[in-house]
Amino acid sequence: MTEELVGVERRGDVCVLMLRRPDKLNALSTAVEVALGHALASEELRTSRAVVIAGEGRAFSAGADVTEFRDATPASILAYYRDTGDVYERFAALSQPTVAAIHGWCVGGGLELALAADFRVADESAVFRLPEVAIGIIPSSGGTHRLVRLLGSARAKELVFLRERVDAAEAFRLGLVTEVVPRGFALERALELAVGLAELPSLALSLAKQAIDAMGEASREAGLLIERVAYAALAQTPHAQDAVDAFVSGQGSSGDSGGGGSA
Ligand code: COA
C-alpha cells in the first residue's frame, strides 16, 4: 500500500522516484514518508548512478500533511523524527547525484525535500512557498538550514517570514532553483541532467558531492584535507589512471612535458 505512494522506476542508470498522491497534491503524510524511505532503500535506487524525484499530478508537493498536525506533542514530534521524519536527511545523504523536477506547487516540506536534492529543475508553472510561520510553526525538515546555506540568512528570512509565493523566474534569480524550463518539461530536463551525471565516474562524483556538502561546516584546514585525501583515494582508480594514460598517449611526441602533479 505505502509503496504505491512513491513510484520507483529505473530508466537505465537513473532511478526516478515519483510522489504519487496527486489527489492531495502529493502532501507528505507519514505514509508517503515511509514509502519514500522504502524507495531510498530499494535495490533499484541503491544500484542507480543518479536519482530524479518528481511529483505526479498538478504539483511537486504541497508539503507536510496538515491533517496530521493536530494533537502533536513534543514527545510525538521527537518520535516522528526518529521514525520517518529523517527521510529528508536520508535523501540528502544519498551518494548519487540527485535532481528534483518541480512543477506546480512546491510548498513547505515539499520545498524542503527539493532543497535536499543536489539540483532543482523547475518548469514555468512552479510556485514556491514556505507557509509554516504563518500557520504558527517553522520549516523543520532541514529547510531553514539549507536555505541559509543556499541563499544567505537575509534571503532565507525573507522567504520564511514574508513571501506569499515565489514564481519560477524569481526562484532562479534567487538561486533557489538551478534551472527553469518551459511548462511541462521539468521531468524531461531533470532526466537529461541525470543521464549526464550518471555517465561521470561514480566514485569521483560521490566523493565530490560529499566533500562539497561537508565544506559548509569544515574549517579551511579540514576542507583542504578532505580534498587531498579524496584525491589520494581517487588517483589510482582505473578511471583516473585511464584518463591520464589517454591524455599522455594523446600528447604523443608533442614534446610538451610541462604541468604539475595535482588533480
Ligand atoms: N496536507 C493535506 N492535504 C492537502 C495539503 C496538505 N499540505 N495540501 C493540499 N491538500 C489537499 C486539499 O485538502 C485538497 O483535498 P480535497 O480535494 O480532498 O479537499 C487537495 O489537496 C487539493 O488542494 P486544494 O487546496 O484544493 O488546491 P489549491 O490549488 O486550491 O491550493 C495550495 C493549493 C497548495 C495553495 C493549498 O492546497 C494549500 O495551501 N495547502 C496547504 C499547504 C501547507 O500548509 N502545507 C504544509 C506546510 S508545513
Residues whose N, C-alpha, C, O or C-beta is under 5 A from the ligand:
A	BS01	COA	D23 K24 L25 A27 A62 G63 A64 D65 V66 T67 W105 V107 G108 G109 P131 E132
